[in-house]
Amino acid sequence: MRPKTLATLAMATALLLFSPASWTQMSTPPLIANSADELVALTLDNALALAESANPALRFKRAELAAAEGLQDDAAAWLNRNPEVSLAKTRRQVPVAAAGSDRYREWDTGISQTLEIAGQRGHRLDAAEAATAALRGEIADAQRQMRAEVGERFYHVLALQQRVDIESRASTLFD
């Protein structure tokens, strides 16, 4: 086997091995550096956990889910809006026929609360629950796709490692 082909295979293996979504279980698992500068064998479970924690799309979807759950909690409230308090003060002059004009001060206070009728709260709650369920489905789909991609790349790396091993053995036999 030519040295250039062996070097190309080794480079391809290294590139596939260290891409974030290319890990699963192997017969000879790749090694990753631990925080203590020691090499640890990478298993499928470790690769899936690494890919899931590093996947920005999944983190984004989980943040959207947290926001949707907050909206669902808001929708479940009986009084979804805060009460409003108003206070007003006015002065006016009222003309009096004999004396000229009199000044009057008026104060006005009020409180108001919006009430939902005709099932508005139920519709709002149903919409929030549907949005939350849809996001959970999107997260499950994104996880499924990520796991499939990780598995595919991991086994591809395994096959490349075995191919490099076989070709290096064949190279030593033919030389």
N, C-alpha and C positions, 0 to 999 in steps of 0.2 A: 504494500500500500504506500502511496506517495505521502511524504511528510506534509505537503500542503493540504491534502484531503483530511488527514488526521487533525491538523491544526484548525481547519474549518469546522470540523465536527466538534472539537473541544470548545471552540468559541460559541457555536450555536447552543451547545449544552449549557454553557455558563450563562448565556443571555436568557435562555428559557428558564433556567433554574432560579435566577434572581429576579425575574419579573414577579410582581406582587401576587398575581392571580395564577401562578403556575405550580402549585404545590398540592400533593395528596400523598397516599401511602405508596411506598416502593419496596422492592426486595432489598435494594441497597439505597436507602434514603439519602437525599442530599444532606449536607451538613450546613448548619447556620451558626453564626456567632452568637453566643449567649452574652449577657451583660458582663459576665466575669471573664470575657475573652477566652472562653472555652468553646469548643465546637460540639454541637448537639445535633443528633440525627433528626431530620424533619419527617414527621409522620403526616398522614392524611388529615388527622384531626387537628394537629398543630397548624398545618397549612390552611385549613378551612377557618380556624379561629383567627389566624393572622390576616387572611384575606377579608374576613367579615369585619374585623376591627379597623382595617385600613381602607375599606371601600367608601369613598365619599358619597356615592349615590345612596347607599344604605343609610349612612349618617343623615343625609338630607331628608330621606323619607321618614326616618324616625323623628326628626325634628318637626316635620309636617304633622306626623301622628300626634305628637305632644300638643301641638297647636290645635289640632282638630278635637282632641280630648278636652282641651280647655274650652273650646266653643261648645262642645256637648255639655259640659258642666254648666256653662252659662245658659244654654237652652233649657236645661232642666229646672232652672230657678222659676219660682212662681211669679215673682215680679222682676222682669228682666231689665227694667229701667229704674233708675233712682227716682225717688220723689223729688219734686221741684218746689222750692219755697220762694215766694215773691214778697217783696216789701216795697211800697211806694209812698212817697210823700209829695203832696202838691200844695201850692198856695194859689189862691185866686182872689180876685177882687170882685165883689158883687156891688154894682151901683145901687145906692139907696136914694130914693127920690128927695128926701129932705136933707140928709146929712152928707151927701157926696158918694162915698163908697166904703164898704167894709171889707176887711181882709179876713179870709178864712183859711185855715190849714186843715188839710185832710190827709189821713193816713189810711193806707190800704195794705192789708196782708192777705196772703193766700197760700195754699198748699195744693199740689195736684199730683196725681199718680196715674200713669197709663195702665189700663187694664185690657188684657187681651180677651176677646170674645170669639165665639163661633169656632173654637178649636184651633186658634192661631198658635197657641203654645204647643199643642200636640204636633201640628205640622212642622213647626220650627224644630222640635225635638226629633221627629222622624228624619228630617233632612240632615240634622247634625249626626245622628246615628248612622245614616246611610253613608255620609262622607267619611266617617271614621272606619266603617267596615270596608269601604273601597280602598282606603289607604292601607289598611291591614292586608288586604289582598295584594296590593301593589308591592308591599314590603315582602310578602311571602314569595311573590313571583320574582322579585329582584334577588332574593336569597337563593331561590332555586336556580336561576340563571348563573349566579356567581358560583354556586357549588358545582354546577355542570362545567363551567369554564375552568375552574380550579382543577377538577378531576381530569379533564381532557389534557390540560397542559402538564399536570403532574405525570400522567402516564406517558405523555409524549417525551418528557425529560427522562423518564425511566427507560423508555425504548432507546433513546439516543445514548444514554449511559451504557446500556447493554451492547449497543452497536459499536461504540467506541472500544469497549472491553473486548468484544469478539474480534474486531478489526486489529486491535493491537496484538492480540494473541496470534492471529493469522499472520500478521506482519513478522512476528518473531519466528514463526514456523517456516515461513518462506525465505527468510534471510539466512 
